[in-house]
């Protein structure tokens, strides 16, 4: 099951915080704001795939649910245009023969416009600065952008009553963009078509796959549709924390306890566990441990990167470089997708 980070924001707030983080200058100037005597312990490669136009088609049956919120729909400027039952709902590439025999179908395109593309680049630069600062200079992000300008026909899956862009749908165009050095992968799309005004229902503007659910290459994968909810630094930071948590748990083998000890009674060595993104009130050494709700998620993320990040061991988020045979490999770090990435 995908694990969304729920957020609400606007483009203005995103750009404002990016500016505060120094996104208008060079990366070097941003990182100089942290007084670190030693170079970063972990240099994480982040591959960001900017999909300027993605087309798909919803096929299924009419929604008869009494509550419209239980339906998937495609809307236009006037409001919902066609609704679908989530039971049997599929998303196929345009031209798929199943469209002709479906009870109902609606094709649409997600367009990532110039302004939003520029905003995503600014947000990623801001994320690099924020992570560097939060980790006291121990983590530096090496961000690689690949912009796919032409339209991509893709299939999605149902995600609650919305949709999610599966990594497998991008293998043919994106496997060459990632490598054994990749630690985190982002696929970024728009959320509507400004020309037709068609806009599908997007329950959650981002979702992240763990390794067992399928990833792009050999690293955790996040899809983000850049709605106002998703186009803000807090959302991006949350997806980064979730991806690195999955890497810590599934590649590095750092334990995330199912049951934590009482507040203040954790292991004296905080590097023996790495809290999940929802552990703000459960992590025994977190400032909010024991509270009924998390008062400041960003402050908790800073605590995790400052206290629990392994400062003596470089991070690895890629199973094709973990020194063991796992997932689809046929030998240690070879076979399966390991033989396909970066080509």
C-alpha positions, -999 to 999 in steps of 0.1 A, spaced: 0 0 0 13 34 -9 20 58 20 9 93 12 19 125 30 -12 147 32 -6 184 27 -22 216 17 -4 246 2 1 271 -26 27 280 -52 33 313 -35 42 298 -1 64 272 -18 85 298 -37 86 321 -6 102 294 16 125 284 -12 137 320 -14 142 320 24 164 290 20 185 308 -6 173 291 -37 180 321 -58 218 316 -54 242 288 -61 241 255 -43 275 263 -28 264 295 -12 233 277 2 254 250 18 280 274 32 253 285 57 261 254 78 294 256 96 306 220 92 343 212 96 340 179 78 325 170 44 291 153 44 291 117 54 263 108 30 260 122 -6 226 110 -18 219 109 -55 183 121 -62 169 114 -97 140 137 -106 120 129 -137 99 158 -149 71 145 -171 58 175 -190 28 156 -205 13 123 -194 -19 108 -210 -41 80 -197 -77 68 -199 -100 58 -171 -123 29 -179 -150 13 -158 -186 15 -148 -208 44 -137 -206 53 -100 -239 47 -82 -226 53 -47 -248 75 -26 -218 95 -14 -200 111 -45 -168 112 -25 -166 75 -29 -164 78 -67 -136 86 -90 -143 114 -115 -129 135 -142 -139 171 -141 -137 202 -163 -141 239 -157 -179 234 -150 -173 206 -124 -174 168 -124 -180 156 -160 -180 118 -157 -178 96 -126 -166 60 -122 -172 33 -96 -139 24 -79 -149 -12 -82 -132 -24 -114 -118 10 -122 -87 8 -145 -64 33 -161 -50 23 -195 -29 39 -222 -48 58 -249 -55 34 -278 -59 3 -255 -85 -20 -270 -103 -22 -236 -114 14 -241 -138 4 -269 -156 -23 -249 -157 -4 -215 -191 7 -201 -176 42 -200 -142 58 -206 -126 92 -204 -91 100 -215 -71 129 -200 -37 145 -199 -16 157 -170 4 187 -181 34 201 -162 36 237 -173 67 259 -174 59 278 -142 54 247 -122 84 230 -137 105 259 -125 89 258 -91 98 221 -87 134 228 -95 134 256 -68 117 233 -43 143 206 -49 171 231 -44 154 242 -12 151 206 -1 189 202 -5 196 232 17 170 221 43 183 186 46 219 198 48 210 222 76 188 197 95 215 171 94 242 195 106 260 192 73 260 154 73 238 149 42 242 165 8 218 158 -20 232 154 -55 200 162 -76 198 151 -112 169 164 -133 157 147 -165 129 165 -183 108 145 -207 93 171 -231 71 148 -253 38 133 -243 40 99 -225 11 75 -227 10 57 -194 -11 35 -172 -20 43 -136 -35 23 -108 -64 32 -85 -52 48 -53 -81 51 -28 -106 70 -50 -79 87 -70 -49 75 -90 -12 67 -87 15 66 -115 31 31 -111 69 30 -117 65 1 -141 46 24 -164 78 45 -168 104 17 -172 107 21 -209 115 58 -208 131 63 -174 153 32 -165 182 49 -184 179 79 -160 187 60 -129 218 40 -119 234 20 -91 243 53 -75 207 64 -73 193 66 -37 159 83 -43 136 86 -73 109 112 -80 84 112 -110 68 146 -112 37 153 -133 10 180 -135 -25 173 -123 -47 187 -151 -48 198 -188 -51 236 -190 -62 234 -227 -92 211 -222 -96 220 -185 -100 182 -178 -88 173 -143 -90 139 -127 -97 134 -90 -64 133 -71 -71 119 -36 -35 123 -26 -10 143 -46 19 120 -37 25 84 -30 56 64 -22 64 28 -30 85 6 -8 107 -20 -26 83 -49 -24 55 -29 -42 78 -20 -71 102 8 -76 119 26 -105 153 11 -108 164 -2 -74 155 27 -51 124 40 -33 100 58 -57 77 87 -52 51 101 -76 40 137 -72 12 154 -91 19 191 -85 -14 203 -71 -14 232 -47 -14 206 -19 18 191 -32 37 221 -43 52 231 -10 85 224 9 68 205 38 54 179 14 87 174 -4 105 170 29 80 144 40 85 123 9 123 125 14 119 113 50 97 84 39 121 73 11 151 74 34 132 56 61 125 28 36 161 27 26 172 26 62 148 -3 70 150 -24 38 186 -18 26 206 -8 57 186 -30 81 181 -4 107 154 -15 130 121 4 133 105 -10 165 68 -21 162 66 -12 199 87 15 213 100 17 249 86 44 272 95 80 265 131 87 276 139 50 279 153 43 244 187 28 237 215 52 246 227 49 211 200 66 189 215 51 157 202 17 166 168 27 153 154 51 127 119 64 134 91 63 107 74 95 95 44 89 118 65 82 150 66 118 162 48 110 195 62 74 198 99 79 193 112 77 229 138 105 225 116 128 204 106 161 220 69 153 214 70 118 228 39 109 247 18 138 234 -16 131 218 -6 146 185 25 159 168 28 197 172 54 202 146 62 176 120 91 196 105 107 198 139 104 161 143 120 155 109 149 177 120 152 156 152 154 124 131 181 137 108 201 153 136 198 125 161 191 92 143 210 95 110 241 73 110 268 99 108 296 73 106 282 52 77 273 65 42 237 60 33 228 35 5 192 35 -9 199 12 -38 195 -26 -36 218 -31 -66 247 -18 -44 240 -35 -11 263 -65 -14 237 -92 -12 212 -110 -35 177 -96 -30 145 -87 -48 147 -96 -86 185 -103 -86 199 -136 -98 233 -130 -82 247 -105 -57 239 -71 -71 233 -84 -106 205 -98 -127 170 -84 -130 167 -46 -131 203 -43 -119 214 -52 -155 190 -27 -170 194 6 -151 216 33 -165 215 20 -201 
